[in-house]
Amino acid sequence: MDAEAPLICSAKGCRAPARHALLWNNPSLHTPDRRKVWVACDEHRAHLTEFLDLRGFLREVIDVEQIPEGAG
């Protein structure tokens, strides 16, 4: 990820800085090793995590500084 561009929360309408990265994968669309990324502020982390987890898409929640190269 671009270290100079500030990451903004993925929640609709939120403009807060992101602190968490939610790594996810839709098994009907993506290969098992593919990781898509949503980023979340503290306020929206639980909501976005629950949304992905209920669908069986959530794979891992990490700090934004730990987003793996090639994820996205």
KOLPA-952843 format. One record per residue (C-alpha): residue number from 0; y, x, z. Coordinates in pm, 1 decimal, padded with zeros to 6 digits, always signed. Layout:
// KOLPA-952843
{pos NUM c2 Y c1 X c3 Z}
...
//
This chain:
// KOLPA-952843
{pos 0 c2 +00000.0 c1 +00000.0 c3 +00000.0}
{pos 1 c2 +00357.8 c1 +00111.2 c3 -00062.8}
{pos 2 c2 +00477.0 c1 +00267.7 c3 +00263.1}
{pos 3 c2 +00843.1 c1 +00209.4 c3 +00172.0}
{pos 4 c2 +00822.2 c1 -00164.0 c3 +00099.4}
{pos 5 c2 +00826.0 c1 -00375.3 c3 +00416.8}
{pos 6 c2 +00529.1 c1 -00610.1 c3 +00439.2}
{pos 7 c2 +00629.5 c1 -00972.5 c3 +00496.0}
{pos 8 c2 +00401.6 c1 -01233.5 c3 +00653.0}
{pos 9 c2 +00190.5 c1 -01430.5 c3 +00402.5}
{pos 10 c2 +00245.0 c1 -01762.8 c3 +00584.6}
{pos 11 c2 +00439.9 c1 -02009.9 c3 +00372.4}
{pos 12 c2 +00813.2 c1 -01980.1 c3 +00438.1}
{pos 13 c2 +00781.3 c1 -01696.7 c3 +00689.5}
{pos 14 c2 +00998.0 c1 -01388.7 c3 +00635.6}
{pos 15 c2 +00890.8 c1 -01199.7 c3 +00949.7}
{pos 16 c2 +00756.2 c1 -00845.4 c3 +00928.0}
{pos 17 c2 +00378.3 c1 -00833.2 c3 +00906.2}
{pos 18 c2 +00183.4 c1 -00647.2 c3 +01173.2}
{pos 19 c2 -00173.3 c1 -00757.7 c3 +01094.8}
{pos 20 c2 -00385.2 c1 -00741.6 c3 +00779.3}
{pos 21 c2 -00650.0 c1 -01005.1 c3 +00721.0}
{pos 22 c2 -00914.6 c1 -00872.6 c3 +00484.1}
{pos 23 c2 -01102.8 c1 -01149.3 c3 +00310.5}
{pos 24 c2 -01338.2 c1 -01224.8 c3 +00026.8}
{pos 25 c2 -01434.6 c1 -01548.5 c3 -00148.2}
{pos 26 c2 -01803.1 c1 -01489.9 c3 -00226.6}
{pos 27 c2 -01801.2 c1 -01741.7 c3 -00511.9}
{pos 28 c2 -01524.6 c1 -01545.9 c3 -00688.5}
{pos 29 c2 -01542.6 c1 -01184.2 c3 -00569.9}
{pos 30 c2 -01805.9 c1 -00913.1 c3 -00554.0}
{pos 31 c2 -01927.2 c1 -00846.3 c3 -00196.9}
{pos 32 c2 -01728.7 c1 -00522.3 c3 -00164.1}
{pos 33 c2 -01396.6 c1 -00668.8 c3 -00285.6}
{pos 34 c2 -01129.0 c1 -00717.8 c3 -00018.9}
{pos 35 c2 -00825.2 c1 -00934.6 c3 -00070.5}
{pos 36 c2 -00542.6 c1 -00897.1 c3 +00182.4}
{pos 37 c2 -00314.4 c1 -01141.9 c3 +00355.6}
{pos 38 c2 -00065.7 c1 -00999.2 c3 +00602.6}
{pos 39 c2 +00053.6 c1 -01180.9 c3 +00913.1}
{pos 40 c2 +00321.6 c1 -01162.0 c3 +01177.8}
{pos 41 c2 +00220.2 c1 -01211.4 c3 +01541.5}
{pos 42 c2 +00313.4 c1 -01580.5 c3 +01528.0}
{pos 43 c2 +00097.0 c1 -01665.1 c3 +01224.1}
{pos 44 c2 -00201.2 c1 -01435.7 c3 +01280.1}
{pos 45 c2 -00413.8 c1 -01701.3 c3 +01454.5}
{pos 46 c2 -00335.4 c1 -01973.0 c3 +01198.6}
{pos 47 c2 -00412.6 c1 -01756.7 c3 +00894.4}
{pos 48 c2 -00723.3 c1 -01613.2 c3 +01062.0}
{pos 49 c2 -00855.1 c1 -01962.5 c3 +01137.9}
{pos 50 c2 -00784.6 c1 -02081.1 c3 +00781.3}
{pos 51 c2 -00989.2 c1 -01797.2 c3 +00630.2}
{pos 52 c2 -01262.7 c1 -01806.9 c3 +00896.2}
{pos 53 c2 -01326.4 c1 -02181.7 c3 +00855.9}
{pos 54 c2 -01398.7 c1 -02119.4 c3 +00487.6}
{pos 55 c2 -01624.0 c1 -01821.4 c3 +00557.2}
{pos 56 c2 -01383.7 c1 -01584.0 c3 +00380.2}
{pos 57 c2 -01257.3 c1 -01368.0 c3 +00669.0}
{pos 58 c2 -01413.4 c1 -01023.2 c3 +00684.3}
{pos 59 c2 -01187.6 c1 -00823.7 c3 +00918.9}
{pos 60 c2 -00846.5 c1 -00820.4 c3 +01092.7}
{pos 61 c2 -00674.3 c1 -00482.0 c3 +01123.6}
{pos 62 c2 -00324.9 c1 -00339.1 c3 +01170.8}
{pos 63 c2 -00120.1 c1 -00324.7 c3 +00848.9}
{pos 64 c2 -00112.4 c1 +00055.6 c3 +00876.5}
{pos 65 c2 -00491.3 c1 +00056.3 c3 +00830.4}
{pos 66 c2 -00509.4 c1 -00138.8 c3 +00501.2}
{pos 67 c2 -00766.9 c1 +00047.5 c3 +00290.2}
{pos 68 c2 -00670.8 c1 +00200.8 c3 -00042.0}
{pos 69 c2 -00761.0 c1 -00036.5 c3 -00324.0}
{pos 70 c2 -00756.1 c1 -00354.0 c3 -00114.8}
{pos 71 c2 -00547.3 c1 -00635.7 c3 -00247.0}
//
